[in-house]
């Protein structure tokens, strides 16, 4: 019974460690409104954000504006 408890505890520790790392990685990026994008955004602005805003990616949100994901 002790081996199963120890294995379960190790597995739980591993899951919590991986979850923490995922949160830390996601926290290193932030989403900002594109400075140089003009007009409403309908299809996507990924190319604009990566080339002109030096961002990682870009997307159109519900408000029809371009939001660029940058490294913080």
CHARMM-style PDB file with segment names, atoms N, HN, CA, C and O in Angstrom:
ATOM      1  N   UNK     1       0.814  -1.194   0.000  1.00  0.00      PROA
ATOM      2  CA  UNK     1       0.000   0.000   0.000  1.00  0.00      PROA
ATOM      3  C   UNK     1       0.860   1.261   0.000  1.00  0.00      PROA
ATOM      4  O   UNK     1       0.489   2.271  -0.600  1.00  0.00      PROA
ATOM      5  N   UNK     2       2.023   1.200   0.683  1.00  0.00      PROA
ATOM      6  HN  UNK     2       2.324   0.380   1.171  1.00  0.00      PROA
ATOM      7  CA  UNK     2       2.888   2.372   0.737  1.00  0.00      PROA
ATOM      8  C   UNK     2       3.451   2.730  -0.629  1.00  0.00      PROA
ATOM      9  O   UNK     2       3.585   3.911  -0.950  1.00  0.00      PROA
ATOM     10  N   UNK     3       3.785   1.723  -1.444  1.00  0.00      PROA
ATOM     11  HN  UNK     3       3.677   0.764  -1.183  1.00  0.00      PROA
ATOM     12  CA  UNK     3       4.343   1.990  -2.762  1.00  0.00      PROA
ATOM     13  C   UNK     3       3.324   2.694  -3.660  1.00  0.00      PROA
ATOM     14  O   UNK     3       3.678   3.573  -4.445  1.00  0.00      PROA
ATOM     15  N   UNK     4       2.052   2.295  -3.535  1.00  0.00      PROA
ATOM     16  HN  UNK     4       1.765   1.580  -2.897  1.00  0.00      PROA
ATOM     17  CA  UNK     4       1.016   2.944  -4.333  1.00  0.00      PROA
ATOM     18  C   UNK     4       0.811   4.380  -3.886  1.00  0.00      PROA
ATOM     19  O   UNK     4       0.609   5.270  -4.712  1.00  0.00      PROA
ATOM     20  N   UNK     5       0.863   4.606  -2.593  1.00  0.00      PROA
ATOM     21  HN  UNK     5       1.028   3.884  -1.922  1.00  0.00      PROA
ATOM     22  CA  UNK     5       0.698   5.971  -2.068  1.00  0.00      PROA
ATOM     23  C   UNK     5       1.860   6.849  -2.502  1.00  0.00      PROA
ATOM     24  O   UNK     5       1.660   7.999  -2.894  1.00  0.00      PROA
ATOM     25  N   UNK     6       3.063   6.316  -2.435  1.00  0.00      PROA
ATOM     26  HN  UNK     6       3.225   5.382  -2.117  1.00  0.00      PROA
ATOM     27  CA  UNK     6       4.238   7.071  -2.855  1.00  0.00      PROA
ATOM     28  C   UNK     6       4.189   7.355  -4.349  1.00  0.00      PROA
ATOM     29  O   UNK     6       4.513   8.462  -4.778  1.00  0.00      PROA
ATOM     30  N   UNK     7       3.789   6.375  -5.141  1.00  0.00      PROA
ATOM     31  HN  UNK     7       3.525   5.476  -4.792  1.00  0.00      PROA
ATOM     32  CA  UNK     7       3.675   6.578  -6.585  1.00  0.00      PROA
ATOM     33  C   UNK     7       2.606   7.623  -6.894  1.00  0.00      PROA
ATOM     34  O   UNK     7       2.801   8.466  -7.770  1.00  0.00      PROA
ATOM     35  N   UNK     8       1.491   7.579  -6.191  1.00  0.00      PROA
ATOM     36  HN  UNK     8       1.332   6.895  -5.479  1.00  0.00      PROA
ATOM     37  CA  UNK     8       0.429   8.568  -6.387  1.00  0.00      PROA
ATOM     38  C   UNK     8       0.877   9.962  -6.012  1.00  0.00      PROA
ATOM     39  O   UNK     8       0.552  10.930  -6.700  1.00  0.00      PROA
ATOM     40  N   UNK     9       1.625  10.071  -4.923  1.00  0.00      PROA
ATOM     41  HN  UNK     9       1.890   9.285  -4.365  1.00  0.00      PROA
ATOM     42  CA  UNK     9       2.142  11.357  -4.486  1.00  0.00      PROA
ATOM     43  C   UNK     9       3.142  11.914  -5.489  1.00  0.00      PROA
ATOM     44  O   UNK     9       3.120  13.107  -5.790  1.00  0.00      PROA
ATOM     45  N   UNK    10       4.015  11.064  -6.006  1.00  0.00      PROA
ATOM     46  HN  UNK    10       4.033  10.094  -5.761  1.00  0.00      PROA
ATOM     47  CA  UNK    10       4.979  11.492  -7.028  1.00  0.00      PROA
ATOM     48  C   UNK    10       4.266  11.953  -8.298  1.00  0.00      PROA
ATOM     49  O   UNK    10       4.652  12.951  -8.907  1.00  0.00      PROA
ATOM     50  N   UNK    11       3.233  11.226  -8.691  1.00  0.00      PROA
ATOM     51  HN  UNK    11       2.920  10.416  -8.197  1.00  0.00      PROA
ATOM     52  CA  UNK    11       2.476  11.595  -9.879  1.00  0.00      PROA
ATOM     53  C   UNK    11       1.788  12.946  -9.668  1.00  0.00      PROA
ATOM     54  O   UNK    11       1.800  13.786 -10.567  1.00  0.00      PROA
ATOM     55  N   UNK    12       1.201  13.162  -8.518  1.00  0.00      PROA
ATOM     56  HN  UNK    12       1.192  12.479  -7.787  1.00  0.00      PROA
ATOM     57  CA  UNK    12       0.548  14.428  -8.213  1.00  0.00      PROA
ATOM     58  C   UNK    12       1.555  15.567  -8.243  1.00  0.00      PROA
ATOM     59  O   UNK    12       1.267  16.633  -8.787  1.00  0.00      PROA
ATOM     60  N   UNK    13       2.722  15.358  -7.672  1.00  0.00      PROA
ATOM     61  HN  UNK    13       2.956  14.492  -7.230  1.00  0.00      PROA
ATOM     62  CA  UNK    13       3.777  16.366  -7.693  1.00  0.00      PROA
ATOM     63  C   UNK    13       4.185  16.696  -9.126  1.00  0.00      PROA
ATOM     64  O   UNK    13       4.378  17.864  -9.465  1.00  0.00      PROA
ATOM     65  N   UNK    14       4.317  15.677  -9.961  1.00  0.00      PROA
ATOM     66  HN  UNK    14       4.161  14.728  -9.686  1.00  0.00      PROA
ATOM     67  CA  UNK    14       4.684  15.890 -11.360  1.00  0.00      PROA
ATOM     68  C   UNK    14       3.625  16.701 -12.093  1.00  0.00      PROA
ATOM     69  O   UNK    14       3.956  17.616 -12.847  1.00  0.00      PROA
ATOM     70  N   UNK    15       2.362  16.374 -11.881  1.00  0.00      PROA
ATOM     71  HN  UNK    15       2.093  15.630 -11.269  1.00  0.00      PROA
ATOM     72  CA  UNK    15       1.273  17.112 -12.532  1.00  0.00      PROA
ATOM     73  C   UNK    15       1.263  18.572 -12.090  1.00  0.00      PROA
ATOM     74  O   UNK    15       1.099  19.464 -12.922  1.00  0.00      PROA
ATOM     75  N   UNK    16       1.434  18.826 -10.814  1.00  0.00      PROA
ATOM     76  HN  UNK    16       1.567  18.102 -10.138  1.00  0.00      PROA
ATOM     77  CA  UNK    16       1.462  20.205 -10.323  1.00  0.00      PROA
ATOM     78  C   UNK    16       2.660  20.970 -10.866  1.00  0.00      PROA
ATOM     79  O   UNK    16       2.538  22.154 -11.181  1.00  0.00      PROA
ATOM     80  N   UNK    17       3.800  20.330 -10.980  1.00  0.00      PROA
ATOM     81  HN  UNK    17       3.899  19.368 -10.724  1.00  0.00      PROA
ATOM     82  CA  UNK    17       4.991  20.981 -11.526  1.00  0.00      PROA
ATOM     83  C   UNK    17       4.792  21.364 -12.983  1.00  0.00      PROA
ATOM     84  O   UNK    17       5.138  22.474 -13.387  1.00  0.00      PROA
ATOM     85  N   UNK    18       4.237  20.453 -13.775  1.00  0.00      PROA
ATOM     86  HN  UNK    18       3.956  19.551 -13.447  1.00  0.00      PROA
ATOM     87  CA  UNK    18       3.997  20.733 -15.193  1.00  0.00      PROA
ATOM     88  C   UNK    18       2.969  21.851 -15.348  1.00  0.00      PROA
ATOM     89  O   UNK    18       3.136  22.717 -16.206  1.00  0.00      PROA
ATOM     90  N   UNK    19       1.924  21.851 -14.548  1.00  0.00      PROA
ATOM     91  HN  UNK    19       1.788  21.146 -13.851  1.00  0.00      PROA
ATOM     92  CA  UNK    19       0.904  22.903 -14.607  1.00  0.00      PROA
ATOM     93  C   UNK    19       1.506  24.260 -14.268  1.00  0.00      PROA
ATOM     94  O   UNK    19       1.159  25.265 -14.889  1.00  0.00      PROA
ATOM     95  N   UNK    20       2.390  24.297 -13.303  1.00  0.00      PROA
ATOM     96  HN  UNK    20       2.672  23.480 -12.799  1.00  0.00      PROA
ATOM     97  CA  UNK    20       3.045  25.548 -12.942  1.00  0.00      PROA
ATOM     98  C   UNK    20       3.916  26.052 -14.085  1.00  0.00      PROA
ATOM     99  O   UNK    20       3.918  27.250 -14.368  1.00  0.00      PROA
ATOM    100  N   UNK    21       4.644  25.180 -14.740  1.00  0.00      PROA
ATOM    101  HN  UNK    21       4.642  24.207 -14.511  1.00  0.00      PROA
ATOM    102  CA  UNK    21       5.490  25.578 -15.857  1.00  0.00      PROA
ATOM    103  C   UNK    21       4.660  26.127 -17.013  1.00  0.00      PROA
ATOM    104  O   UNK    21       5.070  27.087 -17.665  1.00  0.00      PROA
ATOM    105  N   UNK    22       3.514  25.536 -17.271  1.00  0.00      PROA
ATOM    106  HN  UNK    22       3.181  24.756 -16.741  1.00  0.00      PROA
ATOM    107  CA  UNK    22       2.649  26.020 -18.344  1.00  0.00      PROA
ATOM    108  C   UNK    22       2.163  27.428 -18.026  1.00  0.00      PROA
ATOM    109  O   UNK    22       2.141  28.283 -18.912  1.00  0.00      PROA
ATOM    110  N   UNK    23       1.779  27.682 -16.795  1.00  0.00      PROA
ATOM    111  HN  UNK    23       1.797  26.988 -16.075  1.00  0.00      PROA
ATOM    112  CA  UNK    23       1.313  29.009 -16.406  1.00  0.00      PROA
ATOM    113  C   UNK    23       2.434  30.027 -16.531  1.00  0.00      PROA
ATOM    114  O   UNK    23       2.195  31.145 -16.986  1.00  0.00      PROA
ATOM    115  N   UNK    24       3.639  29.671 -16.143  1.00  0.00      PROA
ATOM    116  HN  UNK    24       3.833  28.762 -15.773  1.00  0.00      PROA
ATOM    117  CA  UNK    24       4.775  30.588 -16.234  1.00  0.00      PROA
ATOM    118  C   UNK    24       5.083  30.907 -17.687  1.00  0.00      PROA
ATOM    119  O   UNK    24       5.366  32.060 -18.011  1.00  0.00      PROA
ATOM    120  N   UNK    25       5.038  29.924 -18.562  1.00  0.00      PROA
ATOM    121  HN  UNK    25       4.808  28.987 -18.298  1.00  0.00      PROA
ATOM    122  CA  UNK    25       5.316  30.156 -19.979  1.00  0.00      PROA
ATOM    123  C   UNK    25       4.256  31.077 -20.581  1.00  0.00      PROA
ATOM    124  O   UNK    25       4.593  31.985 -21.341  1.00  0.00      PROA
ATOM    125  N   UNK    26       2.984  30.858 -20.256  1.00  0.00      PROA
ATOM    126  HN  UNK    26       2.710  30.121 -19.639  1.00  0.00      PROA
ATOM    127  CA  UNK    26       1.929  31.701 -20.791  1.00  0.00      PROA
ATOM    128  C   UNK    26       2.009  33.113 -20.228  1.00  0.00      PROA
ATOM    129  O   UNK    26       1.597  34.061 -20.897  1.00  0.00      PROA
ATOM    130  N   UNK    27       2.515  33.274 -19.044  1.00  0.00      PROA
ATOM    131  HN  UNK    27       2.849  32.504 -18.500  1.00  0.00      PROA
ATOM    132  CA  UNK    27       2.604  34.597 -18.435  1.00  0.00      PROA
ATOM    133  C   UNK    27       3.684  35.453 -19.078  1.00  0.00      PROA
ATOM    134  O   UNK    27       3.695  36.668 -18.885  1.00  0.00      PROA
ATOM    135  N   UNK    28       4.573  34.863 -19.822  1.00  0.00      PROA
ATOM    136  HN  UNK    28       4.564  33.875 -19.979  1.00  0.00      PROA
ATOM    137  CA  UNK    28       5.645  35.614 -20.460  1.00  0.00      PROA
ATOM    138  C   UNK    28       5.188  36.325 -21.727  1.00  0.00      PROA
ATOM    139  O   UNK    28       5.974  37.051 -22.336  1.00  0.00      PROA
ATOM    140  N   UNK    29       3.962  36.140 -22.129  1.00  0.00      PROA
ATOM    141  HN  UNK    29       3.323  35.550 -21.635  1.00  0.00      PROA
ATOM    142  CA  UNK    29       3.425  36.838 -23.290  1.00  0.00      PROA
ATOM    143  C   UNK    29       2.267  37.716 -22.854  1.00  0.00      PROA
ATOM    144  O   UNK    29       1.562  37.402 -21.895  1.00  0.00      PROA
ATOM    145  N   UNK    30       2.079  38.810 -23.559  1.00  0.00      PROA
ATOM    146  HN  UNK    30       2.652  39.066 -24.338  1.00  0.00      PROA
ATOM    147  CA  UNK    30       0.949  39.685 -23.272  1.00  0.00      PROA
ATOM    148  C   UNK    30       0.364  40.173 -24.589  1.00  0.00      PROA
ATOM    149  O   UNK    30       1.060  40.268 -25.600  1.00  0.00      PROA
ATOM    150  N   UNK    31      -0.900  40.472 -24.556  1.00  0.00      PROA
ATOM    151  HN  UNK    31      -1.465  40.394 -23.735  1.00  0.00      PROA
ATOM    152  CA  UNK    31      -1.614  40.865 -25.761  1.00  0.00      PROA
ATOM    153  C   UNK    31      -1.899  42.362 -25.714  1.00  0.00      PROA
ATOM    154  O   UNK    31      -2.486  42.860 -24.753  1.00  0.00      PROA
ATOM    155  N   UNK    32      -1.485  43.069 -26.748  1.00  0.00      PROA
ATOM    156  HN  UNK    32      -1.008  42.664 -27.528  1.00  0.00      PROA
ATOM    157  CA  UNK    32      -1.680  44.514 -26.832  1.00  0.00      PROA
ATOM    158  C   UNK    32      -2.370  44.873 -28.135  1.00  0.00      PROA
ATOM    159  O   UNK    32      -2.259  44.151 -29.126  1.00  0.00      PROA
ATOM    160  N   UNK    33      -3.069  45.968 -28.131  1.00  0.00      PROA
ATOM    161  HN  UNK    33      -3.159  46.555 -27.326  1.00  0.00      PROA
ATOM    162  CA  UNK    33      -3.713  46.470 -29.336  1.00  0.00      PROA
ATOM    163  C   UNK    33      -2.641  46.909 -30.325  1.00  0.00      PROA
ATOM    164  O   UNK    33      -1.684  47.582 -29.943  1.00  0.00      PROA
ATOM    165  N   UNK    34      -2.791  46.536 -31.587  1.00  0.00      PROA
ATOM    166  HN  UNK    34      -3.569  45.989 -31.897  1.00  0.00      PROA
ATOM    167  CA  UNK    34      -1.795  46.874 -32.605  1.00  0.00      PROA
ATOM    168  C   UNK    34      -1.749  48.387 -32.815  1.00  0.00      PROA
ATOM    169  O   UNK    34      -2.783  49.030 -32.992  1.00  0.00      PROA
ATOM    170  N   UNK    35      -0.545  48.943 -32.794  1.00  0.00      PROA
ATOM    171  HN  UNK    35       0.295  48.420 -32.650  1.00  0.00      PROA
ATOM    172  CA  UNK    35      -0.386  50.387 -32.942  1.00  0.00      PROA
ATOM    173  C   UNK    35      -0.575  50.852 -34.377  1.00  0.00      PROA
ATOM    174  O   UNK    35      -1.190  51.891 -34.615  1.00  0.00      PROA
ATOM    175  N   UNK    36      -0.055  50.098 -35.332  1.00  0.00      PROA
ATOM    176  HN  UNK    36       0.445  49.254 -35.139  1.00  0.00      PROA
ATOM    177  CA  UNK    36       0.002  50.557 -36.718  1.00  0.00      PROA
ATOM    178  C   UNK    36      -1.087  49.977 -37.612  1.00  0.00      PROA
ATOM    179  O   UNK    36      -1.127  50.287 -38.803  1.00  0.00      PROA
ATOM    180  N   UNK    37      -1.965  49.147 -37.072  1.00  0.00      PROA
ATOM    181  HN  UNK    37      -1.933  48.895 -36.105  1.00  0.00      PROA
ATOM    182  CA  UNK    37      -3.017  48.521 -37.884  1.00  0.00      PROA
ATOM    183  C   UNK    37      -4.177  49.488 -38.024  1.00  0.00      PROA
ATOM    184  O   UNK    37      -4.670  50.018 -37.028  1.00  0.00      PROA
ATOM    185  N   UNK    38      -4.618  49.724 -39.255  1.00  0.00      PROA
ATOM    186  HN  UNK    38      -4.218  49.294 -40.065  1.00  0.00      PROA
ATOM    187  CA  UNK    38      -5.711  50.656 -39.510  1.00  0.00      PROA
ATOM    188  C   UNK    38      -6.899  49.919 -40.105  1.00  0.00      PROA
ATOM    189  O   UNK    38      -6.732  49.005 -40.912  1.00  0.00      PROA
ATOM    190  N   UNK    39      -8.086  50.316 -39.709  1.00  0.00      PROA
ATOM    191  HN  UNK    39      -8.221  51.059 -39.053  1.00  0.00      PROA
ATOM    192  CA  UNK    39      -9.305  49.728 -40.243  1.00  0.00      PROA
ATOM    193  C   UNK    39      -9.788  48.562 -39.417  1.00  0.00      PROA
ATOM    194  O   UNK    39      -9.087  48.087 -38.524  1.00  0.00      PROA
ATOM    195  N   UNK    40     -10.996  48.097 -39.718  1.00  0.00      PROA
ATOM    196  HN  UNK    40     -11.566  48.483 -40.443  1.00  0.00      PROA
ATOM    197  CA  UNK    40     -11.540  46.963 -38.963  1.00  0.00      PROA
ATOM    198  C   UNK    40     -10.821  45.664 -39.321  1.00  0.00      PROA
ATOM    199  O   UNK    40     -10.338  45.501 -40.441  1.00  0.00      PROA
ATOM    200  N   UNK    41     -10.757  44.772 -38.389  1.00  0.00      PROA
ATOM    201  HN  UNK    41     -11.150  44.905 -37.479  1.00  0.00      PROA
ATOM    202  CA  UNK    41     -10.076  43.495 -38.558  1.00  0.00      PROA
ATOM    203  C   UNK    41     -11.129  42.397 -38.679  1.00  0.00      PROA
ATOM    204  O   UNK    41     -11.891  42.164 -37.741  1.00  0.00      PROA
ATOM    205  N   UNK    42     -11.175  41.725 -39.822  1.00  0.00      PROA
ATOM    206  HN  UNK    42     -10.556  41.915 -40.584  1.00  0.00      PROA
ATOM    207  CA  UNK    42     -12.161  40.674 -40.038  1.00  0.00      PROA
ATOM    208  C   UNK    42     -11.528  39.291 -40.168  1.00  0.00      PROA
ATOM    209  O   UNK    42     -11.963  38.349 -39.506  1.00  0.00      PROA
ATOM    210  N   UNK    43     -10.516  39.158 -41.005  1.00  0.00      PROA
ATOM    211  HN  UNK    43     -10.162  39.923 -41.544  1.00  0.00      PROA
ATOM    212  CA  UNK    43      -9.987  37.823 -41.300  1.00  0.00      PROA
ATOM    213  C   UNK    43      -8.800  37.435 -40.433  1.00  0.00      PROA
ATOM    214  O   UNK    43      -8.685  36.278 -40.030  1.00  0.00      PROA
ATOM    215  N   UNK    44      -7.941  38.353 -40.148  1.00  0.00      PROA
ATOM    216  HN  UNK    44      -8.034  39.293 -40.475  1.00  0.00      PROA
ATOM    217  CA  UNK    44      -6.766  38.039 -39.345  1.00  0.00      PROA
ATOM    218  C   UNK    44      -5.680  39.068 -39.558  1.00  0.00      PROA
ATOM    219  O   UNK    44      -5.596  39.687 -40.618  1.00  0.00      PROA
ATOM    220  N   UNK    45      -4.868  39.243 -38.572  1.00  0.00      PROA
ATOM    221  HN  UNK    45      -4.937  38.740 -37.710  1.00  0.00      PROA
ATOM    222  CA  UNK    45      -3.794  40.222 -38.678  1.00  0.00      PROA
ATOM    223  C   UNK    45      -2.474  39.626 -38.204  1.00  0.00      PROA
ATOM    224  O   UNK    45      -1.599  40.348 -37.726  1.00  0.00      PROA
ATOM    225  N   UNK    46      -2.332  38.328 -38.332  1.00  0.00      PROA
ATOM    226  HN  UNK    46      -3.042  37.740 -38.720  1.00  0.00      PROA
ATOM    227  CA  UNK    46      -1.122  37.646 -37.890  1.00  0.00      PROA
ATOM    228  C   UNK    46       0.096  38.138 -38.662  1.00  0.00      PROA
ATOM    229  O   UNK    46       1.146  38.386 -38.069  1.00  0.00      PROA
ATOM    230  N   UNK    47      -0.032  38.281 -39.963  1.00  0.00      PROA
ATOM    231  HN  UNK    47      -0.884  38.080 -40.445  1.00  0.00      PROA
ATOM    232  CA  UNK    47       1.092  38.746 -40.785  1.00  0.00      PROA
ATOM    233  C   UNK    47       1.490  40.164 -40.410  1.00  0.00      PROA
ATOM    234  O   UNK    47       2.677  40.478 -40.320  1.00  0.00      PROA
ATOM    235  N   UNK    48       0.506  41.015 -40.194  1.00  0.00      PROA
ATOM    236  HN  UNK    48      -0.458  40.760 -40.267  1.00  0.00      PROA
ATOM    237  CA  UNK    48       0.795  42.398 -39.803  1.00  0.00      PROA
ATOM    238  C   UNK    48       1.567  42.439 -38.482  1.00  0.00      PROA
ATOM    239  O   UNK    48       2.559  43.157 -38.361  1.00  0.00      PROA
ATOM    240  N   UNK    49       1.113  41.678 -37.508  1.00  0.00      PROA
ATOM    241  HN  UNK    49       0.307  41.094 -37.606  1.00  0.00      PROA
ATOM    242  CA  UNK    49       1.756  41.706 -36.190  1.00  0.00      PROA
ATOM    243  C   UNK    49       3.178  41.154 -36.235  1.00  0.00      PROA
ATOM    244  O   UNK    49       4.076  41.693 -35.588  1.00  0.00      PROA
ATOM    245  N   UNK    50       3.381  40.087 -36.992  1.00  0.00      PROA
ATOM    246  HN  UNK    50       2.652  39.650 -37.518  1.00  0.00      PROA
ATOM    247  CA  UNK    50       4.723  39.491 -37.019  1.00  0.00      PROA
ATOM    248  C   UNK    50       5.710  40.332 -37.816  1.00  0.00      PROA
ATOM    249  O   UNK    50       6.895  40.355 -37.483  1.00  0.00      PROA
ATOM    250  N   UNK    51       5.256  41.026 -38.860  1.00  0.00      PROA
ATOM    251  HN  UNK    51       4.294  41.007 -39.131  1.00  0.00      PROA
ATOM    252  CA  UNK    51       6.188  41.795 -39.686  1.00  0.00      PROA
ATOM    253  C   UNK    51       6.340  43.240 -39.238  1.00  0.00      PROA
ATOM    254  O   UNK    51       7.460  43.747 -39.198  1.00  0.00      PROA
ATOM    255  N   UNK    52       5.257  43.914 -38.901  1.00  0.00      PROA
ATOM    256  HN  UNK    52       4.346  43.501 -38.932  1.00  0.00      PROA
ATOM    257  CA  UNK    52       5.332  45.346 -38.614  1.00  0.00      PROA
ATOM    258  C   UNK    52       5.360  45.695 -37.133  1.00  0.00      PROA
ATOM    259  O   UNK    52       5.843  46.765 -36.763  1.00  0.00      PROA
ATOM    260  N   UNK    53       4.858  44.825 -36.293  1.00  0.00      PROA
ATOM    261  HN  UNK    53       4.465  43.955 -36.594  1.00  0.00      PROA
ATOM    262  CA  UNK    53       4.803  45.120 -34.857  1.00  0.00      PROA
ATOM    263  C   UNK    53       5.848  44.320 -34.071  1.00  0.00      PROA
ATOM    264  O   UNK    53       5.967  44.481 -32.857  1.00  0.00      PROA
ATOM    265  N   UNK    54       6.605  43.460 -34.761  1.00  0.00      PROA
ATOM    266  HN  UNK    54       6.508  43.329 -35.748  1.00  0.00      PROA
ATOM    267  CA  UNK    54       7.619  42.602 -34.125  1.00  0.00      PROA
ATOM    268  C   UNK    54       7.016  41.767 -32.997  1.00  0.00      PROA
ATOM    269  O   UNK    54       7.602  41.649 -31.921  1.00  0.00      PROA
ATOM    270  N   UNK    55       5.866  41.201 -33.246  1.00  0.00      PROA
ATOM    271  HN  UNK    55       5.390  41.296 -34.121  1.00  0.00      PROA
ATOM    272  CA  UNK    55       5.175  40.383 -32.254  1.00  0.00      PROA
ATOM    273  C   UNK    55       5.268  38.913 -32.622  1.00  0.00      PROA
ATOM    274  O   UNK    55       5.729  38.559 -33.707  1.00  0.00      PROA
ATOM    275  N   UNK    56       4.832  38.071 -31.718  1.00  0.00      PROA
ATOM    276  HN  UNK    56       4.457  38.358 -30.836  1.00  0.00      PROA
ATOM    277  CA  UNK    56       4.840  36.631 -31.928  1.00  0.00      PROA
ATOM    278  C   UNK    56       3.706  36.222 -32.862  1.00  0.00      PROA
ATOM    279  O   UNK    56       3.900  35.419 -33.773  1.00  0.00      PROA
ATOM    280  N   UNK    57       2.515  36.786 -32.625  1.00  0.00      PROA
ATOM    281  HN  UNK    57       2.357  37.439 -31.884  1.00  0.00      PROA
ATOM    282  CA  UNK    57       1.349  36.472 -33.448  1.00  0.00      PROA
ATOM    283  C   UNK    57       0.320  37.580 -33.298  1.00  0.00      PROA
ATOM    284  O   UNK    57       0.510  38.523 -32.530  1.00  0.00      PROA
ATOM    285  N   UNK    58      -0.764  37.454 -34.036  1.00  0.00      PROA
ATOM    286  HN  UNK    58      -0.918  36.687 -34.660  1.00  0.00      PROA
ATOM    287  CA  UNK    58      -1.833  38.440 -33.953  1.00  0.00      PROA
ATOM    288  C   UNK    58      -3.169  37.792 -34.240  1.00  0.00      PROA
ATOM    289  O   UNK    58      -3.236  36.749 -34.891  1.00  0.00      PROA
ATOM    290  N   UNK    59      -4.243  38.415 -33.749  1.00  0.00      PROA
ATOM    291  HN  UNK    59      -4.188  39.262 -33.220  1.00  0.00      PROA
ATOM    292  CA  UNK    59      -5.573  37.886 -33.999  1.00  0.00      PROA
ATOM    293  C   UNK    59      -6.593  39.009 -33.936  1.00  0.00      PROA
ATOM    294  O   UNK    59      -6.383  40.036 -33.290  1.00  0.00      PROA
ATOM    295  N   UNK    60      -7.698  38.787 -34.621  1.00  0.00      PROA
ATOM    296  HN  UNK    60      -7.869  37.953 -35.145  1.00  0.00      PROA
ATOM    297  CA  UNK    60      -8.827  39.706 -34.552  1.00  0.00      PROA
ATOM    298  C   UNK    60      -9.728  39.259 -33.416  1.00  0.00      PROA
ATOM    299  O   UNK    60     -10.068  38.081 -33.306  1.00  0.00      PROA
ATOM    300  N   UNK    61     -10.105  40.188 -32.591  1.00  0.00      PROA
ATOM    301  HN  UNK    61      -9.830  41.145 -32.681  1.00  0.00      PROA
ATOM    302  CA  UNK    61     -10.983  39.858 -31.472  1.00  0.00      PROA
ATOM    303  C   UNK    61     -12.408  40.291 -31.774  1.00  0.00      PROA
ATOM    304  O   UNK    61     -12.706  40.772 -32.867  1.00  0.00      PROA
ATOM    305  N   UNK    62     -13.272  40.117 -30.807  1.00  0.00      PROA
ATOM    306  HN  UNK    62     -13.030  39.726 -29.919  1.00  0.00      PROA
ATOM    307  CA  UNK    62     -14.694  40.406 -30.988  1.00  0.00      PROA
ATOM    308  C   UNK    62     -14.976  41.866 -31.304  1.00  0.00      PROA
ATOM    309  O   UNK    62     -16.009  42.183 -31.895  1.00  0.00      PROA
ATOM    310  N   UNK    63     -14.081  42.748 -30.923  1.00  0.00      PROA
ATOM    311  HN  UNK    63     -13.242  42.491 -30.443  1.00  0.00      PROA
ATOM    312  CA  UNK    63     -14.302  44.176 -31.154  1.00  0.00      PROA
ATOM    313  C   UNK    63     -13.791  44.641 -32.526  1.00  0.00      PROA
ATOM    314  O   UNK    63     -13.717  45.844 -32.778  1.00  0.00      PROA
ATOM    315  N   UNK    64     -13.436  43.693 -33.421  1.00  0.00      PROA
ATOM    316  HN  UNK    64     -13.496  42.716 -33.216  1.00  0.00      PROA
ATOM    317  CA  UNK    64     -12.964  43.954 -34.784  1.00  0.00      PROA
ATOM    318  C   UNK    64     -11.690  44.791 -34.814  1.00  0.00      PROA
ATOM    319  O   UNK    64     -11.464  45.567 -35.743  1.00  0.00      PROA
ATOM    320  N   UNK    65     -10.861  44.623 -33.787  1.00  0.00      PROA
ATOM    321  HN  UNK    65     -11.044  43.992 -33.032  1.00  0.00      PROA
ATOM    322  CA  UNK    65      -9.560  45.283 -33.764  1.00  0.00      PROA
ATOM    323  C   UNK    65      -8.469  44.227 -33.717  1.00  0.00      PROA
ATOM    324  O   UNK    65      -8.692  43.104 -33.265  1.00  0.00      PROA
ATOM    325  N   UNK    66      -7.297  44.601 -34.186  1.00  0.00      PROA
ATOM    326  HN  UNK    66      -7.116  45.513 -34.553  1.00  0.00      PROA
ATOM    327  CA  UNK    66      -6.161  43.684 -34.246  1.00  0.00      PROA
ATOM    328  C   UNK    66      -5.395  43.733 -32.925  1.00  0.00      PROA
ATOM    329  O   UNK    66      -4.997  44.803 -32.465  1.00  0.00      PROA
ATOM    330  N   UNK    67      -5.196  42.564 -32.325  1.00  0.00      PROA
ATOM    331  HN  UNK    67      -5.520  41.694 -32.699  1.00  0.00      PROA
ATOM    332  CA  UNK    67      -4.447  42.439 -31.080  1.00  0.00      PROA
ATOM    333  C   UNK    67      -3.214  41.588 -31.331  1.00  0.00      PROA
ATOM    334  O   UNK    67      -3.318  40.477 -31.850  1.00  0.00      PROA
ATOM    335  N   UNK    68      -2.050  42.105 -30.966  1.00  0.00      PROA
ATOM    336  HN  UNK    68      -1.966  43.008 -30.545  1.00  0.00      PROA
ATOM    337  CA  UNK    68      -0.783  41.413 -31.176  1.00  0.00      PROA
ATOM    338  C   UNK    68      -0.291  40.805 -29.855  1.00  0.00      PROA
ATOM    339  O   UNK    68      -0.365  41.434 -28.800  1.00  0.00      PROA
ATOM    340  N   UNK    69       0.203  39.587 -29.940  1.00  0.00      PROA
ATOM    341  HN  UNK    69       0.262  39.076 -30.798  1.00  0.00      PROA
ATOM    342  CA  UNK    69       0.775  38.901 -28.788  1.00  0.00      PROA
ATOM    343  C   UNK    69       2.279  39.109 -28.816  1.00  0.00      PROA
ATOM    344  O   UNK    69       2.952  38.696 -29.760  1.00  0.00      PROA
ATOM    345  N   UNK    70       2.804  39.749 -27.779  1.00  0.00      PROA
ATOM    346  HN  UNK    70       2.256  40.084 -27.011  1.00  0.00      PROA
ATOM    347  CA  UNK    70       4.237  40.040 -27.691  1.00  0.00      PROA
ATOM    348  C   UNK    70       4.824  39.360 -26.478  1.00  0.00      PROA
ATOM    349  O   UNK    70       4.104  38.956 -25.564  1.00  0.00      PROA
ATOM    350  N   UNK    71       6.129  39.238 -26.478  1.00  0.00      PROA
ATOM    351  HN  UNK    71       6.713  39.566 -27.220  1.00  0.00      PROA
ATOM    352  CA  UNK    71       6.828  38.709 -25.304  1.00  0.00      PROA
ATOM    353  C   UNK    71       7.030  39.859 -24.321  1.00  0.00      PROA
ATOM    354  O   UNK    71       7.504  40.931 -24.697  1.00  0.00      PROA
ATOM    355  N   UNK    72       6.669  39.631 -23.071  1.00  0.00      PROA
ATOM    356  HN  UNK    72       6.284  38.760 -22.766  1.00  0.00      PROA
ATOM    357  CA  UNK    72       6.781  40.681 -22.050  1.00  0.00      PROA
ATOM    358  C   UNK    72       8.070  40.561 -21.272  1.00  0.00      PROA
ATOM    359  OT1 UNK    72       8.327  41.363 -20.375  1.00  0.00      PROA
TER     360      UNK     72
END
